[in-house]
Structures are given as structure tokens and as C-alpha cells.
Amino acid sequence: MTRVKAVKGLSWGQAAIGNAKWSGARLCDVLKDMGIERDTTDALHVQFEGLDTDPANMPYGSSIPIEKALDPYGDVYLAYEMNGETIPRDHGYPIRVIVPGVVGARNVKWLGKIIISKKESDAHWQQNDYKGFAPNVDWDTVDFKKSPAIQELPVISAICEPLEGGTVKVKNGKVKLRGYAWSGGGRKIIRVDVSADGGKTWQAADPLESDESRHPRAWGWSLWSAEVPVSKKSGEVQLCVKAVDSQYNTQPENFENIWNLRGVLANAYHRVNIKIEQ
């Protein structure tokens, strides 16, 4: 997205994402034990407050809709284990919130407080960050009150191998690609399409691997690989990938159409330019 126009945010590339197994107490069960259920509460949000604070001594905070928190199929966890072991400090020890299918900003680490409320969290990261805007909105005209906080994320995919600018040796007229795909809201990846000519022609990646979880509880990555043919005349090619989820959502073609000042929701085709060695 920064290749279109500068944004205010960190440049994560295809990284800053992980896949882990979490263990803990389901939030819906904890709330039920407290007498908070769909037919007993008029609350609209569940707020989370972390023990970490910013330079102004304000704690990190966020919130999710009450419907997500109370849904036994929403799998919101108060997690205390990561991959079968006590959560490391950097990942939120001793307790962190896991809200699968939702932007990471709602997965509050070092959890200190849960608030059942009729309103969203007042925290900066809920009200004045992690929101999407039209491409024409800039920092002089933005009004964060006009956009809702991001919750479920859109479908996305990435090429992990080869890397941008690398040189790849052709084998049997083809180059090999590998990567991941994922979609928010528990939507399962059903297909990944790859291209070696900038998106002019496509083929489905094979294999496409994931766990046995079904929509709407497909929270984990799907891993894919493919071998795509390249022209013998090509010295450089542009590889592309796009994914399709179980609701048949797919990715936009370019970042020009989805550019936003904060650089969030950046899910256009992932493109990698490489040099070819015949």
C-alpha cells in the first residue's frame, strides 16, 4: 500500500502474523457463570483492558460486540497457554484475550480487566486507530468518529517463497511458489489462485492444506504451494496470488482502490517480482 502513497503505520510486509494453538477458559462460559447471557443482559460490548500503559499512563484497551463474546461458536478465550505451554510474557502472560477471526488489536495482552458495557471501549486503539477510510481521506480531513472499529478481517493471501527481487531457477519450465491464506470471521479458504504473468492468467494452487475446521470456525491458516509455468523468453516475471473463502469473498486487484491513510485492511493481490534463471 505504501507503494501507492505513504501511510502512517509500520510496514509489516507479509509478516507480523502467526498461527498458534491456544488453551484457556471460554469467555462465554465465564460470563454465563456470572449470569450474563443473551436474554439476561442489555449490554452491547465487552471491553478489555490490559495492564500495559502508554507514555500518558493510559492502559491499552479494546472491545468486541457482545454477540461475539457470548457465542459458543465464536471461540473467544481467556487464554493462559500457547502451544501447550504457559503463555510467554511477550505474548501476554499470564492471561490474554484470544478473539479468533478478528483484527489483532482486539486480542488484548496482559489482561487486567473485563467490562460489560452498553458502549465501546473509549481507548485510543478502539476510537482513533484501526479503522478504514476512503482513499480520498487524509490526515487533514479524517474524522475517526465516521468509521466503525475494525472487527472481522477480509480474506488475504501471501507469497512467502520466493522473495521480492530474488532470482529463481526454472525447473521443467516452471517456478515453485509457497505461501499462506486466511480469512476473518471463521471463513475457510476454499481456493488459492496463482499467476506468473502479473495476473493475466491464473491456476489453482495445489496442494492447499488446512486443518479439518469448517466455516464458521476455520480460524487457522491455510498453507498452499504451486508450480507455475513461465515463458522461456522471460527475464523477469511478476508472481501474484489471491484467495477465495467459503463465502466466495476474494481479494481486490490493486491497492489504489483500497488505499487508506492508516494502511489497514491491505488485502489486495500480493505481487512478487523475481528474476528468472533458465
Secondary structure as a PSIPRED ss2 file (coil, helix, strand):
# PSIPRED VFORMAT (PSIPRED V4.0)

   1 M C   1.000  0.000  0.000
   2 T C   1.000  0.000  0.000
   3 R C   1.000  0.000  0.000
   4 V C   1.000  0.000  0.000
   5 K C   1.000  0.000  0.000
   6 A C   1.000  0.000  0.000
   7 V C   1.000  0.000  0.000
   8 K C   1.000  0.000  0.000
   9 G C   1.000  0.000  0.000
  10 L C   1.000  0.000  0.000
  11 S C   1.000  0.000  0.000
  12 W C   1.000  0.000  0.000
  13 G C   1.000  0.000  0.000
  14 Q C   1.000  0.000  0.000
  15 A C   1.000  0.000  0.000
  16 A C   1.000  0.000  0.000
  17 I C   1.000  0.000  0.000
  18 G C   1.000  0.000  0.000
  19 N C   1.000  0.000  0.000
  20 A C   1.000  0.000  0.000
  21 K C   1.000  0.000  0.000
  22 W E   0.000  0.000  1.000
  23 S E   0.000  0.000  1.000
  24 G E   0.000  0.000  1.000
  25 A E   0.000  0.000  1.000
  26 R E   0.000  0.000  1.000
  27 L H   0.000  1.000  0.000
  28 C H   0.000  1.000  0.000
  29 D H   0.000  1.000  0.000
  30 V H   0.000  1.000  0.000
  31 L H   0.000  1.000  0.000
  32 K H   0.000  1.000  0.000
  33 D H   0.000  1.000  0.000
  34 M C   1.000  0.000  0.000
  35 G C   1.000  0.000  0.000
  36 I C   1.000  0.000  0.000
  37 E C   1.000  0.000  0.000
  38 R C   1.000  0.000  0.000
  39 D C   1.000  0.000  0.000
  40 T C   1.000  0.000  0.000
  41 T C   1.000  0.000  0.000
  42 D C   1.000  0.000  0.000
  43 A C   1.000  0.000  0.000
  44 L C   1.000  0.000  0.000
  45 H E   0.000  0.000  1.000
  46 V E   0.000  0.000  1.000
  47 Q E   0.000  0.000  1.000
  48 F E   0.000  0.000  1.000
  49 E E   0.000  0.000  1.000
  50 G E   0.000  0.000  1.000
  51 L E   0.000  0.000  1.000
  52 D E   0.000  0.000  1.000
  53 T E   0.000  0.000  1.000
  54 D C   1.000  0.000  0.000
  55 P C   1.000  0.000  0.000
  56 A C   1.000  0.000  0.000
  57 N C   1.000  0.000  0.000
  58 M C   1.000  0.000  0.000
  59 P E   0.000  0.000  1.000
  60 Y E   0.000  0.000  1.000
  61 G E   0.000  0.000  1.000
  62 S E   0.000  0.000  1.000
  63 S E   0.000  0.000  1.000
  64 I E   0.000  0.000  1.000
  65 P E   0.000  0.000  1.000
  66 I H   0.000  1.000  0.000
  67 E H   0.000  1.000  0.000
  68 K H   0.000  1.000  0.000
  69 A H   0.000  1.000  0.000
  70 L H   0.000  1.000  0.000
  71 D C   1.000  0.000  0.000
  72 P C   1.000  0.000  0.000
  73 Y C   1.000  0.000  0.000
  74 G C   1.000  0.000  0.000
  75 D C   1.000  0.000  0.000
  76 V C   1.000  0.000  0.000
  77 Y E   0.000  0.000  1.000
  78 L E   0.000  0.000  1.000
  79 A E   0.000  0.000  1.000
  80 Y E   0.000  0.000  1.000
  81 E E   0.000  0.000  1.000
  82 M E   0.000  0.000  1.000
  83 N C   1.000  0.000  0.000
  84 G C   1.000  0.000  0.000
  85 E E   0.000  0.000  1.000
  86 T E   0.000  0.000  1.000
  87 I C   1.000  0.000  0.000
  88 P C   1.000  0.000  0.000
  89 R H   0.000  1.000  0.000
  90 D H   0.000  1.000  0.000
  91 H H   0.000  1.000  0.000
  92 G C   1.000  0.000  0.000
  93 Y C   1.000  0.000  0.000
  94 P C   1.000  0.000  0.000
  95 I C   1.000  0.000  0.000
  96 R E   0.000  0.000  1.000
  97 V E   0.000  0.000  1.000
  98 I E   0.000  0.000  1.000
  99 V C   1.000  0.000  0.000
 100 P C   1.000  0.000  0.000
 101 G C   1.000  0.000  0.000
 102 V E   0.000  0.000  1.000
 103 V C   1.000  0.000  0.000
 104 G H   0.000  1.000  0.000
 105 A H   0.000  1.000  0.000
 106 R H   0.000  1.000  0.000
 107 N C   1.000  0.000  0.000
 108 V C   1.000  0.000  0.000
 109 K C   1.000  0.000  0.000
 110 W C   1.000  0.000  0.000
 111 L E   0.000  0.000  1.000
 112 G E   0.000  0.000  1.000
 113 K E   0.000  0.000  1.000
 114 I E   0.000  0.000  1.000
 115 I E   0.000  0.000  1.000
 116 I E   0.000  0.000  1.000
 117 S E   0.000  0.000  1.000
 118 K C   1.000  0.000  0.000
 119 K C   1.000  0.000  0.000
 120 E C   1.000  0.000  0.000
 121 S C   1.000  0.000  0.000
 122 D C   1.000  0.000  0.000
 123 A C   1.000  0.000  0.000
 124 H H   0.000  1.000  0.000
 125 W H   0.000  1.000  0.000
 126 Q H   0.000  1.000  0.000
 127 Q H   0.000  1.000  0.000
 128 N C   1.000  0.000  0.000
 129 D C   1.000  0.000  0.000
 130 Y C   1.000  0.000  0.000
 131 K E   0.000  0.000  1.000
 132 G C   1.000  0.000  0.000
 133 F C   1.000  0.000  0.000
 134 A C   1.000  0.000  0.000
 135 P C   1.000  0.000  0.000
 136 N C   1.000  0.000  0.000
 137 V C   1.000  0.000  0.000
 138 D C   1.000  0.000  0.000
 139 W C   1.000  0.000  0.000
 140 D C   1.000  0.000  0.000
 141 T C   1.000  0.000  0.000
 142 V C   1.000  0.000  0.000
 143 D C   1.000  0.000  0.000
 144 F H   0.000  1.000  0.000
 145 K H   0.000  1.000  0.000
 146 K H   0.000  1.000  0.000
 147 S C   1.000  0.000  0.000
 148 P C   1.000  0.000  0.000
 149 A E   0.000  0.000  1.000
 150 I C   1.000  0.000  0.000
 151 Q C   1.000  0.000  0.000
 152 E E   0.000  0.000  1.000
 153 L C   1.000  0.000  0.000
 154 P C   1.000  0.000  0.000
 155 V C   1.000  0.000  0.000
 156 I E   0.000  0.000  1.000
 157 S E   0.000  0.000  1.000
 158 A E   0.000  0.000  1.000
 159 I E   0.000  0.000  1.000
 160 C E   0.000  0.000  1.000
 161 E E   0.000  0.000  1.000
 162 P C   1.000  0.000  0.000
 163 L C   1.000  0.000  0.000
 164 E C   1.000  0.000  0.000
 165 G C   1.000  0.000  0.000
 166 G C   1.000  0.000  0.000
 167 T E   0.000  0.000  1.000
 168 V E   0.000  0.000  1.000
 169 K E   0.000  0.000  1.000
 170 V C   1.000  0.000  0.000
 171 K E   0.000  0.000  1.000
 172 N C   1.000  0.000  0.000
 173 G C   1.000  0.000  0.000
 174 K E   0.000  0.000  1.000
 175 V E   0.000  0.000  1.000
 176 K E   0.000  0.000  1.000
 177 L E   0.000  0.000  1.000
 178 R E   0.000  0.000  1.000
 179 G E   0.000  0.000  1.000
 180 Y E   0.000  0.000  1.000
 181 A E   0.000  0.000  1.000
 182 W E   0.000  0.000  1.000
 183 S C   1.000  0.000  0.000
 184 G C   1.000  0.000  0.000
 185 G C   1.000  0.000  0.000
 186 G C   1.000  0.000  0.000
 187 R C   1.000  0.000  0.000
 188 K C   1.000  0.000  0.000
 189 I E   0.000  0.000  1.000
 190 I E   0.000  0.000  1.000
 191 R E   0.000  0.000  1.000
 192 V E   0.000  0.000  1.000
 193 D E   0.000  0.000  1.000
 194 V E   0.000  0.000  1.000
 195 S E   0.000  0.000  1.000
 196 A C   1.000  0.000  0.000
 197 D C   1.000  0.000  0.000
 198 G C   1.000  0.000  0.000
 199 G C   1.000  0.000  0.000
 200 K C   1.000  0.000  0.000
 201 T C   1.000  0.000  0.000
 202 W C   1.000  0.000  0.000
 203 Q E   0.000  0.000  1.000
 204 A E   0.000  0.000  1.000
 205 A C   1.000  0.000  0.000
 206 D C   1.000  0.000  0.000
 207 P C   1.000  0.000  0.000
 208 L E   0.000  0.000  1.000
 209 E E   0.000  0.000  1.000
 210 S C   1.000  0.000  0.000
 211 D C   1.000  0.000  0.000
 212 E C   1.000  0.000  0.000
 213 S C   1.000  0.000  0.000
 214 R C   1.000  0.000  0.000
 215 H C   1.000  0.000  0.000
 216 P C   1.000  0.000  0.000
 217 R C   1.000  0.000  0.000
 218 A C   1.000  0.000  0.000
 219 W C   1.000  0.000  0.000
 220 G C   1.000  0.000  0.000
 221 W C   1.000  0.000  0.000
 222 S E   0.000  0.000  1.000
 223 L E   0.000  0.000  1.000
 224 W E   0.000  0.000  1.000
 225 S E   0.000  0.000  1.000
 226 A E   0.000  0.000  1.000
 227 E E   0.000  0.000  1.000
 228 V E   0.000  0.000  1.000
 229 P E   0.000  0.000  1.000
 230 V C   1.000  0.000  0.000
 231 S C   1.000  0.000  0.000
 232 K C   1.000  0.000  0.000
 233 K C   1.000  0.000  0.000
 234 S C   1.000  0.000  0.000
 235 G C   1.000  0.000  0.000
 236 E E   0.000  0.000  1.000
 237 V E   0.000  0.000  1.000
 238 Q E   0.000  0.000  1.000
 239 L E   0.000  0.000  1.000
 240 C E   0.000  0.000  1.000
 241 V E   0.000  0.000  1.000
 242 K E   0.000  0.000  1.000
 243 A E   0.000  0.000  1.000
 244 V E   0.000  0.000  1.000
 245 D E   0.000  0.000  1.000
 246 S C   1.000  0.000  0.000
 247 Q C   1.000  0.000  0.000
 248 Y C   1.000  0.000  0.000
 249 N C   1.000  0.000  0.000
 250 T E   0.000  0.000  1.000
 251 Q C   1.000  0.000  0.000
 252 P C   1.000  0.000  0.000
 253 E C   1.000  0.000  0.000
 254 N C   1.000  0.000  0.000
 255 F C   1.000  0.000  0.000
 256 E C   1.000  0.000  0.000
 257 N C   1.000  0.000  0.000
 258 I C   1.000  0.000  0.000
 259 W C   1.000  0.000  0.000
 260 N C   1.000  0.000  0.000
 261 L C   1.000  0.000  0.000
 262 R C   1.000  0.000  0.000
 263 G C   1.000  0.000  0.000
 264 V C   1.000  0.000  0.000
 265 L C   1.000  0.000  0.000
 266 A C   1.000  0.000  0.000
 267 N C   1.000  0.000  0.000
 268 A C   1.000  0.000  0.000
 269 Y C   1.000  0.000  0.000
 270 H E   0.000  0.000  1.000
 271 R E   0.000  0.000  1.000
 272 V E   0.000  0.000  1.000
 273 N E   0.000  0.000  1.000
 274 I E   0.000  0.000  1.000
 275 K E   0.000  0.000  1.000
 276 I E   0.000  0.000  1.000
 277 E E   0.000  0.000  1.000
 278 Q C   1.000  0.000  0.000
